[in-house]
Amino acid sequence: MLTQSAIFLVAAVVAVALFKRIGLGTVLGYLAAGALIGPSGLGLIHDVDQTLHVAELGVVFLLFLIGLELQPSRLWTMRGTVFGLGGAQVALTTAAITGIGLLLGAPLPAAVVAGVGVSMSSTAFATQILGEKNELGAPHGRNAFGILLFQDVAAIPVLALVPLLGPAPAATTGSPLTHGLVIVGVIAGLVIAGRFFLRPAFRFIAEARSHELSTATALLVVLGTALVMEHIGLSMALGAFIAGVLLADSEYRHELEADIEPFKGLLLGLFFMAVGMSANLRLLKDRPLVVIGLVFGLVAVKMTVLYVLGRITKLSQRGAASLGASISQGGEFAFVIFGVARGATVLKPETTELLVVVVTLSMALTPLLFVARDRILARLAAADRRSFDQIYDEGSSVIIAGFGRFGQIVGRVLRLKRIAFTALDASPTHVDFVRRYGNQIYYGDASRVDLLRAAGAERARLIVLAIDDMDASMRTLHVVQSHFPNLTIVARARNRQHAYALLDAGVTNIIRETFAGSLDAARITLEALGLPSDSAREAVRRFGEYDEAQVRRAFVLRHDEKALVESAKQYGAELERIFEEDAAHRN
């Protein structure tokens, strides 16, 4: 057992770290590690069924955590996207894949299970990629999240119903009506126990102030409900999910998540490795055209369904295409559903092996789909790129380069004082949005000499560099200094490195964007703690002056790491001495 555990750990650490580094995600890393050490690879581990039996606990813990996250209020807020769009995606994909399965000669129960299984997408995989690309907040990202949330919910009844498509479970006795009443009674009992027993029990355990006892209690709740469900012939995962939902509004929810997360992560990783071990890679060698055809067929069907649904919900063509690229793969729940179906003899072993390989390869295809999407969208953007606005010598005394949250505040103050300004921004979407509120702003790149000249830079008195991107800000600064030396420059600095670069370029009017707000927060904090307002303001003023001076001192040492570290060590001690001297002077 120790030898096998070491093999699992080494394979997981190496493969997951490698796949994470190259951007293919942890799930594929676990699958690859399992395939490598399994019977189809190096043959280091042979007992796949025993590994799967233990690793299924990872799925149980996963569904418990999903239940904890599914607060009724959250589901209700997103009900349109979750139940409408998500339900349509699962139903249409299931119908399409089921139809294809029947045409290929599969029995109806097997075709339905295959359709439902591959309609599920990879929540971990899709959210990771969308998060890395900062697209979770985009319209297609929100739609993708809603669909994934519905799939998480739908997986629960699916896991409960799949065994019913095969021979009757051994635990089922008597008539189907009696068995149904038993199931309803047990679920009702769990709900009642959760409301009237679980919370007082957790409150009692919390009073003991023992982290180990709290963790043991959380594990007992998850495994206990899972075993109860298994005993009546349903999925263990369903019991864990119900337990999670019962505690979703509990004050102990976050503590439970923290207690269960390490076990879930390890066991779910073991589950994916077991799936990888069970993947018959010889199928790819023996039947490459069949496997590759099914992979591309699956991705094409899901992308088509998602694209159509995206357009119906008023996503742009690019947004609908992005929605299709993000969740057109198979997912983790497919492995779980196929495993349950195989155990219930709904799917034959060879069919399960083929579907597992297809889903695994569809997940590997997702990063490549995003690369293709980005290149296609870049070409489309280049083909229909909007030309910069024409500016006909505005003649304003102030130019604001970058009209985001920072530049807009400067502009609003200038407008109140009736000082004319010309605003430039390089985002066409942002320009159109800001214009709807009556702001005078032009779409253009402020680092272009001709645009600055058209904006009246030769006669203007001052330019505010409010550009968010540091590289674009410095590029514009160099153009202004080279061609319009008459302009006074007021520059926004994103961080200390940006401030150092501006100082190096000779700019003296530098505003660190979060510095002033942080000082105000410090002053309010001191006042809330009972310090007199004048003392709080003076303390913040002294600190602000000293820190600004420190930035300029550290700028000289920016290329000497050792000197910077020493300067930072002296910083706190010197500032403390200044405050002590000031306090002594007041006394």
Buried (B, 14 or more C-beta within 10 A) or exposed (E): EEEBEEBBBEBBEBBBEEBBEEEBBBBBBBBBBBBBBBBBBEEBBEEBEEBBEEBBBBBBBBBBBBBBBBBEEEBEEBEEBBBBBBBBBBBBBBBBBBEBBBEEEBBEBBBBBBBBBBBBBBBBBBBBBBEEBEBBEBBBBBBBBBBBBBBBBBBBEBBBBBBBBBEEBEEBEEEEEEBEEBBEEBBEEBEEBBEEEBBEBBEEBBEEEEEEEBBEBBBEBBBBBBEBBBEBBBBBBBBBBBBBBBBBEBEBBEBBBEBBEEBBBBBBBBBBBBBBBBBBBEBBEEBEEEBEEBBBBBBEBBBBBBBBBBBEBEBEEBBBBBBBBBBBBBBBBBBBBBBBBBBBEBBBEEBBBBBBBBBBBBBBBBBEBBEEBEEEBEEEEEEEEEEBBEBEEBEBBBBBBBBBEBBBEBBEEBEEEEBBBBBBBBBBEBBEEBEEEEBBBBBBBBBBEEBBBBBBBEEBEBBBBBBBEBEBBBBBBEBBBEBBEEBEBBBBBBEBEBBBBBBEEEBEEBBBBEBEEEBEEBBEEBBEEEBEEEEBBBBBEBBBEBBEEBBEEBBEBBEEEEEEEEBEEEBEEEBEEBBEEEEEEEE
